[in-house]
Amino acid sequence: MEALKHAAESIAATNKIGRVSAASAWVEAAVNTGRARDAAAAFRHQAAVLADEPLTRVDGRMPLLAAAQTAAAEAGYWTLRSRRRAADTAVCVLEHSRAILLSSMVSGTDTGRLNDLVRLGEQGRQAVHDLLAAQRNVAEQIRLHLTATGTGSHNAGGTTAAHEFPQLLRARGGLWRAEQRAVRLLRTDPDDHSSTLGIIRDAASHGAMVYLASAAHTGYAVVVPAGGPIRAVLLPDLQAERMTQTPDFGEPNSNAASELRELRRALQPLVEEFRRGPLAAGLAACPLMTLVAVGTLSFLPLHAALLLELPALQGVRYAPNARLLRHAASCRPGDLAALPMSFALVRTAPGFPDLVRGRTLAATYGAGPSPDYESASGDQLAATLHQSGIVHLHCHGRADCLDALDSALFGRDRAVSVREVLAHGGARARLVVLMACEGHTVDRRLPDEVLGLPGTLVQSGAAAVVAAHWRVREQAAALVLRMFYDNIRAGYCGPSALAGAQRSLRNATARELNTRYGNAYYRCGPAIGGPPDHKPFASPEHWAAFAYTGL
């Protein structure tokens, strides 16, 4: 095994060819020994190699990024088994792996990394200029590529390989070279956990940070409370193989209520820690929670299960990592209730069903009429994302499982990709609310929330994003967002405002909803029918879909 370890480290340092296979060989040998410390070191090395490897590729990044998340989850598990104070090290392993991976996913142009580069002086500023210029070039070549191949519309079938469009390949090569320069300038030691732990502790001052992962032997959570020692909790029912057999939430043939019950049962060991265990006092003092879900757990509505199990919990937010939360807090603080609101509405887009309730939401919160009030173009969607304050995008969207940067929102005339947003300076909003039908969708073949729109928009500069995990009826979505905005105006923070809206919608009767919103809300659609005391949105498929990501 020592020979395999030496070979893996030598190849990784000197030669890109064979580094992934060498890391895999070391992992296999280390696991076969049964020694936790050896396995932990091998998986940590493999996670670092897999997360860094996409920066050497001009195409096909996403499978490597998903594999890096699996390696990170295994590294965390074996670290927990390997040493004293293992929880402190395990949470740093998960945080560091995700920080590298997420920056790789957006080609090094996440706002946290760009600001770190600027602080390095002239060389760093030049690296930022080169990265953004290269990203703009790739975005333009992709636009030309889609136009030339006829795949520019959202309903076009098939794709064309990058090698069939040499200008795009050259542009991606230029982006890779810019990325490599930035990587060299920002190179840090992954084994230096002191600064990483400080960042995580700072993020936990607003509520416990809970890292959840699914390994081959068991699922587990590592909890960083606002005060006190870091704790590890094993979650056997979230073991990796079981997760691959879990049905998709929100699909037409799924039973959302039954699936949510199973998820609540699987989280019971963690819930008990917050109910009656050592973490109960922390939850009472700060009733917010931040979830960093790694790998296959990111497609589950963990927030909904925890809100049902912990009545004292006032809000749940997801985060790509603690580093991005720190950056968002330094750049976009402020009271949500005092911020201006901007709306971009697309009632009709070719190939999609009409969205009829956006106009009522916009009128309720002060958006004035305009000639294209319900038919925003792609350019208008992009411009709205560059505004500050609260941005509401009432349109259809698509999560791209082959390249997260090509995830897109659809205007009346064209799609706006996250790559385009990044190439023009990123999103600037304090909060982006997506009424997109696939706003938080991930692909089970490449399971990680970075494949969805929220993770990529937060990476591109938005401080927070609200989006749905699955397709939701527009009537239910508009109601939960109406309640969410009412709670924001009442002074609640973002995660608490969404949690309150979801609980209200779940418990509201038809009579209460019709009385509260009346004809003004329903003029664009029918009133809620059925018995007056019926709770029409009690099923989690209606209220549980929306999730809050970011600050």
Buried (B, 14 or more C-beta within 10 A) or exposed (E): BEEBBEBBBEBBEEEEEEBBEBBBBBBEBBBEEEBBBBBBBBBBBBBBBBBBBBBEEBBEBBBBBBBBBBBBBBBBBBBBBBBEEBBBBBBBBBBBBBBBBBBBBBBBBBBBBBBBBEEBEEEBBBBBEBBBEBBBBBBBBBBBBBEBBEBBEBEEEEBBEBEEBEEBBBBBEBBBEBBEBBBEBBEEEBEEBEEBBEBBBBBBEBBBBBBBBBBEBBBBBBBBBBEEEBBBBBBEBBBBEBBEEBBBBBEEEBBBEEBBBBBBEBBBBBBBBBBEBEBBBBBEEBBBBBBBBBBBBBBBBBBBBBBBBBEEBBBBBBBBBBBBBBBBBEBBEEEBBEBEBBBBBBBEBEEBEEBBBBBBBBBBBEBEEEEEBBBBBBEBBBBBBBBBBBBBBBBBBBBBBBBBBBBBBBBBBBBBBBBBBBBBBBBBBBBBBBBBBBBBBBBEEBBBBBBBBBBBBBBBBBBBBBBBBBBBEBBBBBBBBBBBBBBBBEEBBBBBBBBBBBBBBBEBBBBBBBEBBEEEBBEBEEEBEEEEEEBBBBBBBBBBBBBBBBB
